[in-house]
Amino acid sequence: MARASRSGSTRGAALFEIDFPGAMSWRHWDSLANHTESRSRRLLVLRMIATLGNYDYVFDWVFQQNGAIRVRVGSTGIDQGPKGGDTARLE
């Protein structure tokens, strides 16, 4: 468990698994047994989030079952107006 330092920042990461219903990892039909088997695709995700200013930047390392590693980066936050709180108005 990450603990907040005096500056308010934390160090930590989340490791979780995502299951995609309907997305197949593999499927096989056995004609002799007249039987089909399949497995859904699952991903292992390592996530870290960095907060800079008014935005949170999300870094995901996605480990797939076929050995591929994908890196996803995104951001979220609230737009900040000019300092002082004054914003231009259109009339």
C-alpha positions as CSV (number, residue, x, y, z in Angstrom):
1,M,0.0,0.0,0.0
2,A,1.4,3.4,-1.0
3,R,1.6,6.1,1.7
4,A,1.3,9.8,1.0
5,S,4.5,11.8,1.6
6,R,4.5,15.2,3.2
7,S,4.4,16.8,-0.3
8,G,1.1,15.0,-1.0
9,S,2.5,12.6,-3.6
10,T,2.2,8.9,-3.5
11,R,4.2,6.1,-5.0
12,G,2.3,3.1,-6.2
13,A,1.1,1.0,-9.1
14,A,-2.0,-1.1,-9.7
15,L,-1.8,-4.6,-11.2
16,F,-5.1,-6.1,-12.4
17,E,-6.7,-8.4,-14.9
18,I,-9.3,-7.5,-17.5
19,D,-11.6,-10.0,-19.0
20,F,-13.3,-9.2,-22.4
21,P,-16.6,-11.1,-22.7
22,G,-17.1,-12.1,-26.3
23,A,-13.5,-11.6,-27.3
24,M,-11.9,-15.0,-27.9
25,S,-8.4,-15.9,-27.1
26,W,-8.8,-19.2,-28.9
27,R,-11.4,-21.5,-30.1
28,H,-11.3,-25.2,-31.3
29,W,-14.0,-27.5,-32.6
30,D,-13.3,-31.2,-32.2
31,S,-15.1,-33.0,-35.1
32,L,-14.6,-36.5,-33.6
33,A,-16.2,-35.5,-30.3
34,N,-18.6,-33.0,-31.9
35,H,-17.5,-30.5,-29.2
36,T,-16.4,-26.9,-29.2
37,E,-14.1,-25.2,-26.6
38,S,-13.1,-21.6,-26.4
39,R,-11.4,-19.2,-23.9
40,S,-12.1,-15.5,-23.5
41,R,-9.3,-13.1,-23.9
42,R,-7.7,-11.7,-20.7
43,L,-5.2,-8.9,-20.3
44,L,-2.9,-8.2,-17.4
45,V,-2.5,-4.5,-16.8
46,L,0.1,-2.6,-14.8
47,R,-1.1,1.0,-14.3
48,M,0.6,4.1,-12.9
49,I,-0.8,7.5,-12.6
50,A,1.2,10.8,-12.4
51,T,-0.4,14.1,-11.4
52,L,1.1,17.2,-12.9
53,G,-0.6,20.4,-12.3
54,N,-4.3,20.0,-13.0
55,Y,-4.0,16.8,-15.0
56,D,-3.6,13.1,-14.3
57,Y,-1.6,11.2,-16.8
58,V,-2.4,7.4,-16.9
59,F,0.3,5.0,-18.1
60,D,-0.9,1.4,-18.8
61,W,1.4,-1.5,-19.7
62,V,-0.9,-4.2,-21.1
63,F,0.5,-7.8,-21.2
64,Q,-1.4,-10.0,-23.6
65,Q,-1.6,-13.7,-23.6
66,N,0.2,-14.0,-27.0
67,G,3.3,-12.3,-25.4
68,A,2.6,-8.8,-26.9
69,I,3.1,-5.8,-24.6
70,R,1.2,-2.6,-25.4
71,V,1.7,0.7,-23.8
72,R,-1.2,3.1,-23.5
73,V,-1.0,6.7,-22.3
74,G,-3.9,9.0,-21.5
75,S,-4.8,12.1,-19.6
76,T,-7.7,13.4,-17.7
77,G,-8.3,16.6,-15.8
78,I,-10.2,19.9,-15.7
79,D,-9.2,22.8,-18.0
80,Q,-7.7,25.7,-16.1
81,G,-8.5,29.2,-17.1
82,P,-6.0,32.1,-17.0
83,K,-4.5,32.9,-13.7
84,G,-6.7,35.2,-11.7
85,G,-9.9,33.4,-12.7
86,D,-10.8,35.9,-15.5
87,T,-11.9,34.3,-18.7
88,A,-12.8,36.1,-22.0
89,R,-16.5,36.2,-22.7
90,L,-18.1,36.3,-26.1
91,E,-21.2,38.4,-26.5
